[in-house]
Amino acid sequence: MKAAFFMRHGGPEVLQYGDVPDPVAGLGELLVDVHAASVNAADWKMRAGSYAPVSRFPYVLGRDFSGFVAALGEGVSDFKVGDPVFAVCDVGQEGAYAEKIAIKAAIVASKPDALSHAECAALALAGLTALVSIEDTLQLARGETILIQGGAGGVAGCAIQLAKHIGARVVTTASAANHAYVRELGADEIIDYRTEDFTHKVSACDAVFDTVGGEVALKSFAVLRSGGRAAFIASGASAPTSPRMDVRAYRPKVGRDRRHLERIIALALSGAVRPPEIRRYPLSDAAAAHAMSEGRHFRGKLVFDMR
């Protein structure tokens, strides 16, 4: 099968496109013909060697995808060959930058006809992360105010819509070029991070959801009310240490299960959360997609069209 992979850590230029062995569905697994896969920040961090170094090559990246069931492993009875499905790979598994992937059936969900493969791939990990962060971790409530950092990104865009669906007031940061986009998503107040210091524009927030990391994450504590809480997904495996004793900091635990994926689909079909803006690439242009993703100056999601 064709896949995008790397043979050593490095910049986008180490990504190659070529043939790798086909996977086989094991016990309790599905083999899926992948039609679309999305690019996530974790992908280029893995490629660059920011995580634990890879020791087996070729290494195929990719954490979420959409496609059709091609074969059933032993013990799988809740799907049939030809079913449209989408999923987020289990923690520790990658491989969606390929024409086929074997994955645990229990964490796969049915793809509805109303959403395209590209839309489901774009919603999968981004929607899952937003859902776990906003609903499960922060437990955002109607009437609260939340600051969402980096509003034009895939995860943050889903989070804005989810927060508005809950009934919260949403403040977000975005460049001027993306103000109309995040306003359409439901943002009540938008701060231009290039010209304004968000700590001077907002205060006494009930919650913060940070998707940016670095100095932005550390400064986010300043805008919380006493007793407020913040969730961080761009600061590593744990939340940054709070300089304040009167607020709580969390690193959402984004597990994998069918229930959360079905919740995302229900929100999308109801119109509460729409798929992010999508920029498409052929898989053979994986290096270009990674360069764009790593630059972080785009909105929505980058998606590979496989077929």
Secondary structure, 3 states (H helix, E strand, C coil): CEEEEECCCCCHHHEEEEECCCCCCCCCEEEEEEEEEECCHHHHHHHHCCCCCCCCCCEECCCEEEEEEEEECCCCCCCCCCCEEEEECCCCCCCCCECEEEEEHHHEEECCCCCCHHHHHHHHHHHHHHHHHHHHHCCCCCCCEEEEECCCEHHHHHHHHHHHHHCCEEEEECCHHHHHHHHHHCCCEEECCCCCCHHHHCCCEEEEEECCCHHHHHHHHHHEEEEEEEEECCCCCCCCCCCCCCCEEECCCCCCCHHHHHHHHHHHHHCCCCCCCEEEEEHHHHHHHHHHHHHCCCCEEEEEECC
